[in-house]
């Protein structure tokens, strides 16, 4: 098996690393302090083709042979510098654009995909509700069909990335609240939060991490969704949602790997500089053990993600591989961030160093796109033969 990246993917990886170092890193400390989101960076990523690796040229994509592998490699490189600024890969491509490509009409694809790929439109997707997280089928938001074919939507979504800045996104809501089994009454919609009456947004100002990534709530109060906003068929929303998660979950795993790499690099640099008892702390076996664990877990997580991405690039489903990668990478990122804090000692507790940001951002990967416990449920289902 060849573990080298294809040439076109390696070129994109180098471009993403250079972009992160030159465009994100110089203002990172100030942006983190002020919780600054810069839409111009999203557009710049679009111009570089970061959101088009899985999108055909007819919709202004790059249409690469190794599109999933390219997407995870870009995610890793961006997250290595900033976990916040790797999130647009999901908000633009792995979530809305790719889902529209799979399930949308020609008109829907032409209207939205090029704008998401270029970064002209900021994207989002709305699943989570105040009382609904891992149990997606328990959502309360509903869209009732009207005689003219439109839908009147009522409900609330929370912890939605880009909620109050998004131009277009995906909404999951029930169109049949009496369906048995229940999840077959769920449908998917395309929404324009800024343009359609009855949709309001509220920013969530206080968060533990991901300070440069906007998060908020979407409120639907008799919001009128046009008939053309229905994505796919009525009642297919749960299937569409699970399909989307297979993509966004993979990118999330890659972002965790990028953060783990940042932890490893910071720890190695500090261990080779910091001196105690007459020698660098990297010469002490316990610190060496910490770094060895971080290194091994990082390499293993990266290979798990590459495996899932390559399977998707062959046109195969990779739900099992993606869940394994996401679970392992998330746990490895948190472990790496914890160990980094320990290696830095008192300085790790200071905002002068990145340890606090790394540990805050790392925790998100155990939650978003399916918690670590949800991933263990999926993985055990395959292991026990209850899923195929």
Secondary structure as UniProt FT lines:
FT   HELIX           7..19
FT   HELIX           20..24
FT   HELIX           25..27
FT   HELIX           28..34
FT   HELIX           39..47
FT   TURN            48..51
FT   TURN            53..54
FT   HELIX           57..59
FT   TURN            65..66
FT   HELIX           67..81
FT   HELIX           84..86
FT   HELIX           89..97
FT   HELIX           98..103
FT   HELIX           106..108
FT   HELIX           109..113
FT   HELIX           114..118
FT   STRAND          123..126
FT   TURN            130..131
FT   HELIX           136..138
FT   STRAND          142..145
FT   TURN            147..148
FT   STRAND          151..161
FT   TURN            162..165
FT   STRAND          168..174
FT   TURN            177..178
FT   HELIX           182..185
FT   STRAND          186..191
FT   TURN            193..195
FT   TURN            197..198
FT   STRAND          199..203
FT   TURN            211..212
FT   STRAND          215..225
FT   HELIX           227..229
FT   STRAND          230..231
FT   TURN            234..235
FT   HELIX           237..273
FT   STRAND          275..276
FT   TURN            277..278
FT   STRAND          279..280
FT   HELIX           281..283
FT   HELIX           285..313
FT   TURN            314..315
FT   HELIX           319..344
FT   HELIX           345..349
FT   TURN            351..352
FT   HELIX           355..364
FT   TURN            365..369
FT   HELIX           372..383
FT   TURN            384..385
//
